Amino acid sequence: MLDHFGILAPFYERFIPPPDGERWKEMLGLPIAGNLLDAGGGTGRVSGQLRPFLDQLVICDESPKMLAQAREKLLCCTAVSHVETLPFASGSFDRIMVVDALHHFGSQRHAIAELIRVLKPGGRLVIEEPDLHKFNVKMIAVGEKVALMRSKFYTPEAIRDMIAAHGLQTKIETDGRFAAWIIADKP
């Protein structure tokens, strides 16, 4: 399989700038005295902005080249792993974020189950995904298929339902243009 993200790693942040860190800070309920997992976090372009608001940042990604870029920033610990089989104990993280990555995971259902497993009781999971209701996102989904990426896009409601099946309280926020955020709290 073609290593799309390994090829993009040295240039990734030049083409895809980080989003508004303040919005992420609010959605994740930061600051906290605790730790954050950025699952599928690549170079840490988003979570790196949040480092001052928590005790520890861990970025997990299956691309060693993307994680090498994250390590250069000296902001985090990194772990090379598929999200479907996280190398962490149950209840390890106070907050978990997934930024524009869920559709790249091999099995979204297994990934969500793993994310919930490693989330502490009282913790929060926030998943940002392109909103499949939007025409431009449907075109991106087609483009990723043509590029031979294994992407599998879901609607925000389908992602919410996958999470809610594990007993978490969920809500959906959208920007009305491209992105949706599924915010879930673990009892």
Phi and psi in degrees as GROMACS dihedral restraints (atoms count N, CA, C in turn):
[ dihedral_restraints ]
;  ai    aj    ak    al  type     phi  dphi    fc
    3     4     5     6     1   -66.7    20    10
    4     5     6     7     1   132.7    20    10
    6     7     8     9     1   -88.8    20    10
    7     8     9    10     1    77.6    20    10
    9    10    11    12     1   -56.7    20    10
   10    11    12    13     1   -45.9    20    10
   12    13    14    15     1   -77.0    20    10
   13    14    15    16     1   -28.4    20    10
   15    16    17    18     1   -64.1    20    10
   16    17    18    19     1   -39.2    20    10
   18    19    20    21     1   -67.7    20    10
   19    20    21    22     1   -40.5    20    10
   21    22    23    24     1   -79.0    20    10
   22    23    24    25     1   -18.3    20    10
   24    25    26    27     1   -48.1    20    10
   25    26    27    28     1   -50.0    20    10
   27    28    29    30     1   -66.6    20    10
   28    29    30    31     1   -19.6    20    10
   30    31    32    33     1  -114.3    20    10
   31    32    33    34     1    -7.6    20    10
   33    34    35    36     1   -50.2    20    10
   34    35    36    37     1   -51.9    20    10
   36    37    38    39     1   -73.5    20    10
   37    38    39    40     1   -15.1    20    10
   39    40    41    42     1   -72.7    20    10
   40    41    42    43     1   -31.2    20    10
   42    43    44    45     1   -98.1    20    10
   43    44    45    46     1   -27.4    20    10
   45    46    47    48     1  -124.2    20    10
   46    47    48    49     1    92.3    20    10
   48    49    50    51     1   -69.8    20    10
   49    50    51    52     1   159.6    20    10
   51    52    53    54     1   -68.8    20    10
   52    53    54    55     1   146.4    20    10
   54    55    56    57     1   -77.7    20    10
   55    56    57    58     1  -176.6    20    10
   57    58    59    60     1   -64.3    20    10
   58    59    60    61     1   110.8    20    10
   60    61    62    63     1   -65.9    20    10
   61    62    63    64     1   -29.5    20    10
   63    64    65    66     1   -63.2    20    10
   64    65    66    67     1   -39.4    20    10
   66    67    68    69     1   -63.5    20    10
   67    68    69    70     1   -43.6    20    10
   69    70    71    72     1   -64.6    20    10
   70    71    72    73     1   -40.2    20    10
   72    73    74    75     1   -57.6    20    10
   73    74    75    76     1   -44.5    20    10
   75    76    77    78     1   -67.2    20    10
   76    77    78    79     1   -47.5    20    10
   78    79    80    81     1   -62.9    20    10
   79    80    81    82     1   -36.3    20    10
   81    82    83    84     1   -83.8    20    10
   82    83    84    85     1    -8.2    20    10
   84    85    86    87     1    70.2    20    10
   85    86    87    88     1    44.7    20    10
   87    88    89    90     1   -98.0    20    10
   88    89    90    91     1   152.1    20    10
   90    91    92    93     1   -81.7    20    10
   91    92    93    94     1   159.6    20    10
   93    94    95    96     1  -141.7    20    10
   94    95    96    97     1   154.5    20    10
   96    97    98    99     1   -92.7    20    10
   97    98    99   100     1    86.2    20    10
   99   100   101   102     1  -178.4    20    10
  100   101   102   103     1  -164.0    20    10
  102   103   104   105     1  -125.3    20    10
  103   104   105   106     1   157.9    20    10
  105   106   107   108     1  -126.0    20    10
  106   107   108   109     1   132.7    20    10
  108   109   110   111     1  -104.3    20    10
  109   110   111   112     1   124.8    20    10
  111   112   113   114     1  -101.5    20    10
  112   113   114   115     1    97.8    20    10
  114   115   116   117     1   -85.6    20    10
  115   116   117   118     1   124.5    20    10
  117   118   119   120     1    71.8    20    10
  118   119   120   121     1    28.7    20    10
  120   121   122   123     1   -79.3    20    10
  121   122   123   124     1    -5.4    20    10
  123   124   125   126     1    51.9    20    10
  124   125   126   127     1  -117.9    20    10
  126   127   128   129     1   -81.4    20    10
  127   128   129   130     1    -5.5    20    10
  129   130   131   132     1    76.6    20    10
  130   131   132   133     1    25.0    20    10
  132   133   134   135     1   -61.9    20    10
  133   134   135   136     1   -27.2    20    10
  135   136   137   138     1   -98.4    20    10
  136   137   138   139     1   -53.3    20    10
  138   139   140   141     1   -65.7    20    10
  139   140   141   142     1   -26.7    20    10
  141   142   143   144     1   -58.2    20    10
  142   143   144   145     1   -32.3    20    10
  144   145   146   147     1   -68.1    20    10
  145   146   147   148     1   -22.8    20    10
  147   148   149   150     1   -94.0    20    10
  148   149   150   151     1    -7.0    20    10
  150   151   152   153     1   -52.6    20    10
  151   152   153   154     1   -38.8    20    10
  153   154   155   156     1   -66.3    20    10
  154   155   156   157     1   -10.0    20    10
  156   157   158   159     1  -107.2    20    10
  157   158   159   160     1    16.6    20    10
  159   160   161   162     1  -155.2    20    10
  160   161   162   163     1   170.3    20    10
  162   163   164   165     1   -79.1    20    10
  163   164   165   166     1   -44.0    20    10
  165   166   167   168     1  -143.1    20    10
  166   167   168   169     1   142.1    20    10
  168   169   170   171     1  -117.7    20    10
  169   170   171   172     1   129.6    20    10
  171   172   173   174     1  -122.5    20    10
  172   173   174   175     1   127.0    20    10
  174   175   176   177     1  -110.0    20    10
  175   176   177   178     1   124.9    20    10
  177   178   179   180     1  -115.0    20    10
  178   179   180   181     1   131.4    20    10
  180   181   182   183     1  -156.4    20    10
  181   182   183   184     1   156.1    20    10
  183   184   185   186     1   -86.6    20    10
  184   185   186   187     1    -6.6    20    10
  186   187   188   189     1  -100.5    20    10
  187   188   189   190     1   106.5    20    10
  189   190   191   192     1   -59.1    20    10
  190   191   192   193     1   -32.4    20    10
  192   193   194   195     1   -70.7    20    10
  193   194   195   196     1   -36.6    20    10
  195   196   197   198     1   -66.5    20    10
  196   197   198   199     1   -43.8    20    10
  198   199   200   201     1   -66.1    20    10
  199   200   201   202     1   -30.1    20    10
  201   202   203   204     1   -60.8    20    10
  202   203   204   205     1   -38.2    20    10
  204   205   206   207     1   -65.2    20    10
  205   206   207   208     1   -39.2    20    10
  207   208   209   210     1   -65.3    20    10
  208   209   210   211     1   -43.2    20    10
  210   211   212   213     1   -63.6    20    10
  211   212   213   214     1   -31.4    20    10
  213   214   215   216     1   -61.1    20    10
  214   215   216   217     1   -24.7    20    10
  216   217   218   219     1   -79.3    20    10
  217   218   219   220     1   -11.8    20    10
  219   220   221   222     1    55.7    20    10
  220   221   222   223     1    35.6    20    10
  222   223   224   225     1  -108.6    20    10
  223   224   225   226     1   -11.9    20    10
  225   226   227   228     1  -152.2    20    10
  226   227   228   229     1   170.9    20    10
  228   229   230   231     1   -97.1    20    10
  229   230   231   232     1   151.4    20    10
  231   232   233   234     1  -126.4    20    10
  232   233   234   235     1   154.8    20    10
  234   235   236   237     1  -142.0    20    10
  235   236   237   238     1   124.5    20    10
  237   238   239   240     1   -85.3    20    10
  238   239   240   241     1   114.8    20    10
  240   241   242   243     1  -167.9    20    10
  241   242   243   244     1   153.1    20    10
  243   244   245   246     1   -76.0    20    10
  244   245   246   247     1   142.0    20    10
  246   247   248   249     1   -66.8    20    10
  247   248   249   250     1   -25.8    20    10
  249   250   251   252     1   -67.7    20    10
  250   251   252   253     1   -16.1    20    10
  252   253   254   255     1  -138.6    20    10
  253   254   255   256     1    67.9    20    10
  255   256   257   258     1   -67.8    20    10
  256   257   258   259     1   139.6    20    10
  258   259   260   261     1   -89.9    20    10
  259   260   261   262     1    39.9    20    10
  261   262   263   264     1  -125.4    20    10
  262   263   264   265     1   152.3    20    10
  264   265   266   267     1   -68.6    20    10
  265   266   267   268     1   155.1    20    10
  267   268   269   270     1   -58.2    20    10
  268   269   270   271     1   141.4    20    10
  270   271   272   273     1    68.5    20    10
  271   272   273   274     1    32.2    20    10
  273   274   275   276     1   -83.5    20    10
  274   275   276   277     1   -22.3    20    10
  276   277   278   279     1  -125.2    20    10
  277   278   279   280     1   138.6    20    10
  279   280   281   282     1   -78.8    20    10
  280   281   282   283     1   -33.7    20    10
  282   283   284   285     1  -138.5    20    10
  283   284   285   286     1   144.5    20    10
  285   286   287   288     1  -135.5    20    10
  286   287   288   289     1   136.6    20    10
  288   289   290   291     1  -127.9    20    10
  289   290   291   292     1   146.6    20    10
  291   292   293   294     1  -133.8    20    10
  292   293   294   295     1   113.6    20    10
  294   295   296   297     1  -109.7    20    10
  295   296   297   298     1   110.0    20    10
  297   298   299   300     1    50.8    20    10
  298   299   300   301     1    40.8    20    10
  300   301   302   303     1  -132.5    20    10
  301   302   303   304     1   -21.8    20    10
  303   304   305   306     1   -53.3    20    10
  304   305   306   307     1   -39.0    20    10
  306   307   308   309     1   -67.6    20    10
  307   308   309   310     1   -13.9    20    10
  309   310   311   312     1   -90.0    20    10
  310   311   312   313     1   -14.5    20    10
  312   313   314   315     1   -70.7    20    10
  313   314   315   316     1   150.6    20    10
  315   316   317   318     1   -63.5    20    10
  316   317   318   319     1   -41.4    20    10
  318   319   320   321     1  -137.7    20    10
  319   320   321   322     1   108.3    20    10
  321   322   323   324     1   -64.5    20    10
  322   323   324   325     1   -38.2    20    10
  324   325   326   327     1   -64.2    20    10
  325   326   327   328     1   -43.9    20    10
  327   328   329   330     1   -67.7    20    10
  328   329   330   331     1   -38.7    20    10
  330   331   332   333     1   -61.8    20    10
  331   332   333   334     1   -45.2    20    10
  333   334   335   336     1   -62.5    20    10
  334   335   336   337     1   -42.4    20    10
  336   337   338   339     1   -60.5    20    10
  337   338   339   340     1   -41.1    20    10
  339   340   341   342     1   -67.6    20    10
  340   341   342   343     1   -41.7    20    10
  342   343   344   345     1   -61.5    20    10
  343   344   345   346     1   -42.2    20    10
  345   346   347   348     1   -67.8    20    10
  346   347   348   349     1   -36.4    20    10
  348   349   350   351     1   -60.1    20    10
  349   350   351   352     1   -43.7    20    10
  351   352   353   354     1   -86.3    20    10
  352   353   354   355     1    -4.2    20    10
  354   355   356   357     1   -82.4    20    10
  355   356   357   358     1   132.3    20    10
  357   358   359   360     1   -69.4    20    10
  358   359   360   361     1   150.8    20    10
  360   361   362   363     1   -56.8    20    10
  361   362   363   364     1   137.0    20    10
  363   364   365   366     1    84.5    20    10
  364   365   366   367     1    -0.4    20    10
  366   367   368   369     1   -86.2    20    10
  367   368   369   370     1   171.4    20    10
  369   370   371   372     1  -128.2    20    10
  370   371   372   373     1   137.9    20    10
  372   373   374   375     1  -115.6    20    10
  373   374   375   376     1   130.1    20    10
  375   376   377   378     1  -126.3    20    10
  376   377   378   379     1   123.0    20    10
  378   379   380   381     1  -115.8    20    10
  379   380   381   382     1   123.3    20    10
  381   382   383   384     1  -102.9    20    10
  382   383   384   385     1   129.4    20    10
  384   385   386   387     1  -139.9    20    10
  385   386   387   388     1   152.2    20    10
  387   388   389   390     1   -60.6    20    10
  388   389   390   391     1   138.7    20    10
  390   391   392   393     1   -80.4    20    10
  391   392   393   394     1   105.3    20    10
  393   394   395   396     1   -63.1    20    10
  394   395   396   397     1   -10.4    20    10
  396   397   398   399     1   -72.0    20    10
  397   398   399   400     1   -18.7    20    10
  399   400   401   402     1   -89.3    20    10
  400   401   402   403     1   138.8    20    10
  402   403   404   405     1   -60.0    20    10
  403   404   405   406     1   -42.5    20    10
  405   406   407   408     1   -62.5    20    10
  406   407   408   409     1   -32.8    20    10
  408   409   410   411     1   -71.3    20    10
  409   410   411   412     1   -38.3    20    10
  411   412   413   414     1   -61.0    20    10
  412   413   414   415     1   -37.2    20    10
  414   415   416   417     1   -68.6    20    10
  415   416   417   418     1   -37.5    20    10
  417   418   419   420     1   -63.8    20    10
  418   419   420   421     1   -41.8    20    10
  420   421   422   423     1   -59.9    20    10
  421   422   423   424     1   -42.5    20    10
  423   424   425   426     1   -64.8    20    10
  424   425   426   427     1   -43.8    20    10
  426   427   428   429     1   -59.6    20    10
  427   428   429   430     1   -39.9    20    10
  429   430   431   432     1   -68.8    20    10
  430   431   432   433     1   -32.6    20    10
  432   433   434   435     1   -65.7    20    10
  433   434   435   436     1   -44.2    20    10
  435   436   437   438     1   -61.8    20    10
  436   437   438   439     1   -35.6    20    10
  438   439   440   441     1   -79.3    20    10
  439   440   441   442     1     5.6    20    10
  441   442   443   444     1    64.6    20    10
  442   443   444   445     1    30.0    20    10
  444   445   446   447     1   -83.4    20    10
  445   446   447   448     1   152.4    20    10
  447   448   449   450     1   -86.5    20    10
  448   449   450   451     1    19.0    20    10
  450   451   452   453     1   -53.9    20    10
  451   452   453   454     1   140.7    20    10
  453   454   455   456     1  -138.2    20    10
  454   455   456   457     1   105.3    20    10
  456   457   458   459     1   -89.5    20    10
  457   458   459   460     1   144.1    20    10
  459   460   461   462     1  -127.0    20    10
  460   461   462   463     1   155.3    20    10
  462   463   464   465     1   -70.6    20    10
  463   464   465   466     1   157.6    20    10
  465   466   467   468     1   -56.9    20    10
  466   467   468   469     1   -36.4    20    10
  468   469   470   471     1   -66.0    20    10
  469   470   471   472     1   -38.5    20    10
  471   472   473   474     1   -66.4    20    10
  472   473   474   475     1   -39.9    20    10
  474   475   476   477     1   -65.5    20    10
  475   476   477   478     1   -45.2    20    10
  477   478   479   480     1   -55.4    20    10
  478   479   480   481     1   -45.1    20    10
  480   481   482   483     1   -65.9    20    10
  481   482   483   484     1   -36.4    20    10
  483   484   485   486     1   -62.7    20    10
  484   485   486   487     1   -38.5    20    10
  486   487   488   489     1   -74.0    20    10
  487   488   489   490     1   -46.8    20    10
  489   490   491   492     1   -60.7    20    10
  490   491   492   493     1   -28.0    20    10
  492   493   494   495     1   -61.2    20    10
  493   494   495   496     1   -18.3    20    10
  495   496   497   498     1   -96.7    20    10
  496   497   498   499     1     7.7    20    10
  498   499   500   501     1    88.7    20    10
  499   500   501   502     1    12.4    20    10
  501   502   503   504     1   -89.8    20    10
  502   503   504   505     1   146.1    20    10
  504   505   506   507     1   -78.6    20    10
  505   506   507   508     1   129.3    20    10
  507   508   509   510     1  -130.0    20    10
  508   509   510   511     1   155.9    20    10
  510   511   512   513     1  -147.5    20    10
  511   512   513   514     1   159.7    20    10
  513   514   515   516     1  -118.4    20    10
  514   515   516   517     1   134.9    20    10
  516   517   518   519     1  -123.0    20    10
  517   518   519   520     1   148.6    20    10
  519   520   521   522     1  -134.6    20    10
  520   521   522   523     1   160.3    20    10
  522   523   524   525     1   -94.6    20    10
  523   524   525   526     1    -2.3    20    10
  525   526   527   528     1    77.9    20    10
  526   527   528   529     1    -3.4    20    10
  528   529   530   531     1  -121.5    20    10
  529   530   531   532     1   -46.4    20    10
  531   532   533   534     1  -144.8    20    10
  532   533   534   535     1   -47.1    20    10
  534   535   536   537     1  -103.8    20    10
  535   536   537   538     1   153.5    20    10
  537   538   539   540     1  -132.0    20    10
  538   539   540   541     1   146.2    20    10
  540   541   542   543     1  -121.0    20    10
  541   542   543   544     1   128.1    20    10
  543   544   545   546     1  -105.8    20    10
  544   545   546   547     1   117.3    20    10
  546   547   548   549     1  -110.2    20    10
  547   548   549   550     1   125.6    20    10
  549   550   551   552     1  -133.7    20    10
  550   551   552   553     1   134.9    20    10
  552   553   554   555     1  -112.3    20    10
  553   554   555   556     1   132.2    20    10
  555   556   557   558     1   -91.2    20    10
  556   557   558   559     1   125.0    20    10
